[in-house]
Amino acid sequence: MDGFTHLDSKGKARMVDISAKDTTLRVAIASGKIFMKQETLNKILGNGIAKGDVLGVAKIAGVMAAKKTSHLIPLCHPINITDVKISFIPCEKERNIQIRAEVKTLGRTGVEMEALTAVSVSALTIYDMCKAVDKTMDISDITLLKKSGGRSGTYVKKGVEI
C-alpha cells in the first residue's frame, strides 16, 4: 500500500493524520470548461437567461462549494479557507466558458480538492441555470493547473502557463 496515504496497513480507507505537518500557505488553481450553443453563450453574456445573472450565481456557488468540500468528499479535511477566486473566460470561437478557481489556506493540507470542487459546482450551476434553453451543454476538462505549499512543493500541469 506504499504511496496511498488514505489506506491503512490493511488496505482500508482512512483519513490522513495531518497533525504533524507544518502550517504553510497552500494554493491550488483548477479549471474546467462548459461547452454550449452559440445562442446560449450569447444569452449568458447578455444577461438574457430567464433565471438571472448566470455567472454571478455560478461564482457564489463555486465559493460555497469550496467551503463545503469536506462535506462532499468523505476523506477530505475541513479546511479554513482564506480566499477563493472564481473567474470565467468566455470563448466565442469554441462556444464555451472556461471556469477557473483559485483557493488559498494557511494550513496543514492542500486545497486541490476545494479548487476542483469549486470549478465543478460552478459549471453545474451554469448548466442548471441554462438547461431550459440548451440541454446539449457539455462539462469537461476539469483539471488541477497548479498547487503550491506543503511537503511536496509546487506542481504545475505540463503545458500550462499561469
C-alpha positions as CSV (number, residue, x, y, z in Angstrom):
1,M,0.0,0.0,0.0
2,D,3.0,2.3,-0.3
3,G,2.1,5.7,-1.7
4,F,-1.5,5.5,-0.8
5,T,-1.8,7.7,2.3
6,H,-5.6,7.2,2.5
7,L,-5.2,3.5,3.2
8,D,-4.3,1.9,6.5
9,S,-2.0,-1.2,6.7
10,K,-4.9,-3.5,5.9
11,G,-5.9,-1.5,2.8
12,K,-8.9,0.1,4.4
13,A,-9.8,3.8,3.7
14,R,-8.8,6.3,6.4
15,M,-8.4,10.0,6.9
16,V,-4.8,11.0,6.9
17,D,-3.4,12.3,10.1
18,I,-2.0,15.8,9.3
19,S,-1.3,16.9,12.9
20,A,2.5,16.7,12.5
21,K,2.5,18.7,9.2
22,D,3.7,22.3,9.2
23,T,1.3,25.1,8.6
24,T,2.1,26.8,5.3
25,L,0.4,28.9,2.7
26,R,-1.2,26.5,0.3
27,V,-2.7,27.5,-3.1
28,A,-4.5,25.5,-5.7
29,I,-5.7,26.6,-9.1
30,A,-8.1,24.4,-11.1
31,S,-10.0,24.9,-14.3
32,G,-12.8,23.4,-16.5
33,K,-15.0,24.2,-19.4
34,I,-18.6,24.2,-20.2
35,F,-19.5,24.0,-23.9
36,M,-22.8,25.2,-25.3
37,K,-24.7,26.5,-28.3
38,Q,-23.7,30.0,-29.5
39,E,-27.1,31.3,-28.7
40,T,-26.8,30.1,-25.1
41,L,-23.4,31.7,-24.7
42,N,-24.8,35.0,-26.2
43,K,-27.7,34.9,-23.7
44,I,-25.4,34.3,-20.8
45,L,-23.0,37.1,-21.8
46,G,-26.0,39.5,-22.5
47,N,-27.7,38.6,-19.2
48,G,-30.6,37.2,-21.1
49,I,-31.2,33.9,-19.2
50,A,-34.6,33.9,-17.5
51,K,-33.2,32.6,-14.2
52,G,-30.9,35.7,-13.9
53,D,-27.2,36.5,-13.7
54,V,-25.8,33.1,-14.6
55,L,-22.1,33.9,-14.0
56,G,-22.8,35.8,-10.8
57,V,-24.8,32.9,-9.3
58,A,-22.2,30.4,-10.6
59,K,-19.4,32.4,-8.8
60,I,-21.2,32.3,-5.5
61,A,-22.0,28.6,-6.0
62,G,-18.3,27.9,-6.6
63,V,-17.2,29.8,-3.5
64,M,-19.8,27.9,-1.4
65,A,-18.7,24.6,-2.9
66,A,-15.1,25.2,-2.0
67,K,-16.1,25.9,1.6
68,K,-18.2,22.7,1.8
69,T,-15.8,20.2,0.1
70,S,-15.2,18.2,3.2
71,H,-19.0,17.6,3.4
72,L,-19.0,16.1,-0.1
73,I,-15.7,14.1,-0.2
74,P,-15.6,11.7,2.7
75,L,-11.8,11.8,3.5
76,C,-11.2,15.5,2.9
77,H,-10.3,17.5,6.0
78,P,-12.4,20.6,6.9
79,I,-10.2,23.5,5.9
80,N,-10.1,27.1,7.0
81,I,-10.1,28.6,3.5
82,T,-8.6,32.1,3.5
83,D,-9.5,33.1,-0.1
84,V,-11.5,31.8,-3.1
85,K,-11.4,33.5,-6.5
86,I,-13.6,32.2,-9.3
87,S,-13.2,33.6,-12.8
88,F,-15.0,33.0,-16.2
89,I,-13.3,33.3,-19.6
90,P,-15.8,33.1,-22.4
91,C,-14.5,31.8,-25.7
92,E,-16.9,32.6,-28.6
93,K,-14.8,30.7,-31.1
94,E,-15.1,27.4,-29.2
95,R,-18.5,28.2,-27.7
96,N,-17.5,27.6,-24.1
97,I,-16.8,29.3,-20.9
98,Q,-13.6,28.4,-19.1
99,I,-14.0,28.4,-15.3
100,R,-11.0,28.9,-13.1
101,A,-10.9,28.7,-9.3
102,E,-8.0,29.7,-7.1
103,V,-8.2,28.6,-3.4
104,K,-5.9,29.5,-0.6
105,T,-5.4,28.5,3.0
106,L,-2.8,28.7,5.8
107,G,-3.0,25.1,6.9
108,R,-1.6,21.6,7.1
109,T,-3.2,20.2,4.0
110,G,-3.7,21.4,0.5
111,V,-6.7,22.8,-1.2
112,E,-6.7,21.0,-4.5
113,M,-10.0,19.3,-3.9
114,E,-11.6,22.6,-2.9
115,A,-10.4,24.2,-6.2
116,L,-11.6,21.3,-8.3
117,T,-15.0,21.2,-6.4
118,A,-15.4,25.0,-6.9
119,V,-14.9,24.6,-10.7
120,S,-17.3,21.6,-10.9
121,V,-20.1,23.2,-9.0
122,S,-19.7,26.5,-10.9
123,A,-20.1,24.5,-14.1
124,L,-23.1,22.6,-12.8
125,T,-24.7,25.9,-11.8
126,I,-24.3,27.3,-15.3
127,Y,-25.8,24.1,-16.6
128,D,-28.7,24.3,-14.2
129,M,-29.5,27.9,-15.0
130,C,-29.3,27.3,-18.8
131,K,-30.8,23.8,-19.2
132,A,-34.2,25.2,-20.3
133,V,-32.6,26.7,-23.4
134,D,-29.8,24.3,-24.0
135,K,-29.7,20.6,-22.9
136,T,-26.7,19.9,-25.2
137,M,-24.2,21.6,-22.8
138,D,-21.1,19.6,-22.0
139,I,-18.9,20.0,-19.0
140,S,-15.3,18.9,-19.5
141,D,-11.6,19.4,-18.9
142,I,-11.8,19.8,-15.1
143,T,-8.2,19.6,-14.0
144,L,-5.7,20.9,-11.5
145,L,-3.5,23.5,-13.1
146,K,-1.2,24.4,-10.2
147,K,-0.7,23.7,-6.5
148,S,1.9,25.1,-4.1
149,G,2.8,24.7,-0.5
150,G,3.4,21.7,1.7
151,R,6.0,19.0,1.6
152,S,5.5,18.1,-2.0
153,G,6.3,21.6,-3.1
154,T,4.9,23.2,-6.3
155,Y,3.2,21.3,-9.1
156,V,2.3,23.0,-12.5
157,K,0.4,21.0,-15.1
158,K,2.6,20.4,-18.1
159,G,2.0,22.9,-20.9
160,V,0.1,25.4,-18.7
161,E,1.1,29.0,-18.2
162,I,-0.4,30.7,-15.2
